[in-house]
Amino acid sequence: MNEALGITLRILSTLAFALMGVCVKALGDTVPLGQLVFFRSAVALLPLVVFLWWRGDWPRGLVTSRPFGHIGRCLMGAVAMFTSFATIRLLPLAEATMLSYLSPVMLAVLGWVLLSEQLNARRLGGVALGLAGAAAFFLPASAGVLPDSAGLGVALGLLTAVLTAGALIQVRRLTLLGEGAGAIAFWFATVSALCGLATLPWGWVWPGAAGMALLIATGLAGGLAHILMTLSFSHAEASALAPFEYLSVLWAVALGFVVFAEVPGLAFLLAGPLILVGAFVARSGRPR
């Protein structure tokens, strides 16, 4: 293993994910969400196929004996993509990114409910901190202190965390049943692209050159982020890479300020530490 290379790849993957968020936010409401999901998923298939071919997993690595398991995972993930992109549109980039860190907290709860995983004191503490952070985001929005769009954005961010956790539970099941990472990633991108394409009858738009460039960049950044993340785990242990995952928040704060002149508000400053610590504790408290 080359730990330094693994850490570098993980850092680059967090930057790629943050750049994907920038592209989504820069598009704003100029294209429907379904069209955005389609381009994010369909374009991401291009680097993914090249990556699978390079690893020798194309096409035999796509064979699966659990098609219905993949469908359940893909549908939850696809809906989460819709809600995630809507959250980015409604909230500052840093806040939308922070809410995504509630997924490990939700994963701890769902793992306990659905997989009978141990919910020890450490993980319970992480869940409590994460939920306190969610409340710090949601209460000002629901009390009318913030615009209605902020309340909807927070609600969609929470829904995204739940859906992402559900999709990760299904990924865990598929992995335990012997399904490969390549098959899981490929079928997710394919089904998500089809879900996005299904919204075509509700009206798509033909973007200009800048809009089309942003749509393509969204897919390339998302696909590259997944590939870099996968490669990082082949060069370093998960425990060594875990702290660097949280760089996504720093990238989001920096890019949100530089590109959109966004300054994190009081809710972010109060909720952020609670959510990040809760996510870290919930994840690190997972039974071995």
N, C-alpha and C positions, 0 to 999 in steps of 0.2 A: 504493500500500500504506500501511496505518496500523500501523506496527510496535508501537506502544504498545498498541493495541487487540488485536492478535494475541497479544502476551505476556499481556495480561489474560485473554483467552479461554483460553489454554493453562493458566494458573494455575488458573482456575476448573474446567477439565476435570480436572486432577489432584485437586482437592478433591472433585469429584463422584465420581471413581473411588474415592477413599478413603472417602467416605460410603457408597458401595455396599458396600465391605468391612465397614464397621461394621454395616450392616443384615444382611449374611450372618452375621457372627459373633454378633450379638444374637439371631438366630433359633436358633443352636446346632443341637441335634439334634431340634428340635421338628417339623421337616418333612423328608421325604426329599430327597436331593440332586436327584433327577429333577424333583420338584415345584418346587424352588427354581430349577433351570435353566429350566424352562418359564416361570415367572412373570418371571424376569429377561429372557428373550428375547421373550415374547409382549407384555408391557407395554411393553418398549422399542420395539416396532414402532409404537406410537401416536405418540410424538414424532418418530420417524424418518419416518413417512409425512407428517406435517405439514411437516417440514423439506424433504422431497423435493418436496412440492407447492409450497412457498414458493419453491424454487429452480427450479421449472418442469420438474423431472425426473420428475413423476408423471403418468401411469404409463409414459411412453415410455422413461424412463431405466432401467427394470427389464429391458428386452429384452436378451437375451444370446445369443450364438452359441457360447458355451462352457459348456453346462450341466454337463458332466462335470467340467470344471475347477472350477466352483463347488462341486460336490458334494464333491470331494476337500478343498478348502479348508474347507468348512463342517463336515465330519465331524471333521477334526483340531481345528478351533476349538471345536466342541461338546464333544469329549472333554476338551480343555484347560479348558473351563469347569467340567466336573465335577471334575477334579482340583484346579483352583484353589480352588473353593469348599470342597473337602475339606481342602485345606491351611490355609485360613483357620480352619476349625473346629478343627484340631489344634494350630496354632501361634499364638503371639501375633501380633497384627495386623502389627506392625512387621517381624517375621521373615518372615511370609508375603509381605509386600510386597517385602522385600529380595530374596527368592529369585526373584521375577518378573523382576528385572533381569538374571538370567542369560540371558534370551532373546536379547539382542543378541550375547552370546558364542556361544551355540549357532547363531545365525543366520550368524555369520561362518564357522563350521565347515561348516554345511550349504550355504552359498553356494559354498564352495570345492569341496565334494564333488559337489553336484548341478548347480550352474550354472557350474562352472569359473571362479569369481571368484578374483581374485588374493588370496592370503593372505600379505601382506607382513609385514615384521618388526614393524611397529607393531600390526597386527591380531593377530599371533602373541603379542605381549606382552599385549594385552588378553585374549586367550583364556586365557593362562597365569594372569593375575591373577584372572580370573573363576573358573577351575577351582580355584585355591587357596582362594578365598573359599568355594566350595561345599564343599571338603574341611573347612574350618574349621567349617562348620555340621554336616556329616555325621558326622565322626569322633567327636565327643563323644556324639552320639546313638547311633551304632552300637556304641560301646564300653560302653554301659550307664550312662554318667554321667547321661544324661537319661532321662525316662520313655519307654516304648516308643512312645507316641503321638507323641512328638517325632520319633523316628526315622522313623516312617511319614510324618509331616507333611513332613519334609525330603525324603524320597524322592519324595513326590507333588509337592512344589514343583519338584524337578529335572525330573520328568517333564512338568510343566506348561511349563517353560521350553523343553524340546525340542519339545513339540507346538506351542507358540506360534511357535517359530522355523520349524517346518515349514509352519504355516499362513501365515506371513508370506512365506515363499519362494513359495508358491502365489499369494498376493496379488500379489507382484512379477511373476510370470509372467502373470497375468490382466491386470494393468495394462499390461504391454508389448504384450499382444495387443489392447489397445484397450478393455478392459472398464472401465466407469465406477465411481467410488467408491460412488455410490448403489446400483447393482446389487449390488456386492460386500457392502455393509453390510446391505441388505435381505434378500438370500438367506441370509446367515449367520444373521441373527436368526430367519428363518422356519425354516430347517433345525434350528437349535438348539432352537427351541420344539417342533418335532416330535419331536426326540430326547428332550426332557424329557417330552413327553406319552406317549411310548412306554413309560415306566416306570409308567404308571398302574396296570396290572394287578398290579404288585408292592406296591401299597398306598400311597395318599396319605392325608393327614389333613385334617380341616377345622379350620383354625386359628381361634383366637379373634380378636377385633377387633384386638388389638395385633399378633398374628402376621400377619394379612391386611394390615395397614398396612405392616408391614416388608417383606412380599413385594412389594407394589405399589411401595414406595419403592425397593427393590432394582432393579426394572426401570426406573423413571423415572430414577434416578440413573445407571444404566449407559447408558441411551439418551441422556440429556442430556450425559454425559461424551463420548460419541463425536461428538455434534453439535458441541459446543464445540471439541473437538480439530480436527474438520474445518474449522470456520470459522476457527480460528486460523491454519491454513496458507494460507488465502486472504488473510490480512492481513499476514503476515510470513514471511520465509524460514525454512526448517528450521533453518539454522545459528543463527539468533537465538532460536529457540524451544527448541532442544535442552537447554540448561542447566536450564530450568524444569521439564522432565519429572521431574527428580529430587526435586522438591518432594513427590512422592507419599510418599516415605519419611518426610519431616518430618511431613506430615499424619498418616501412620499411627502414628508415635511419639506425637504429641500426642493423637490421638483414642484410641489404645489406652490411654494413661495416664488420660485424663479419663473415658472411658466404661467401661473394663474394669479400671482400676487396674493395667495391665500396665507393668512396668519392663523395658526391654531387658536381656537377660542378657549374659554374657561372650562367648558365641558370636556374638551380634549385633555387639558392639563390635569383635571381631576380624575377622569375615567381612565386615561391612558396607563398610568402606573398600575392601577388595580387590575386592568385587563391583562397587561403584559405579565405581571407577577403571577396572576391566576392561571394564565395559559402555561407559563413555565412550570409552576408547581403541579398543575394537573397532569402535564405531560411527563415530568420527571418522577411523579409519584406512581406511575403505572407499574403494576406488579411485574417482576421479572419471571 
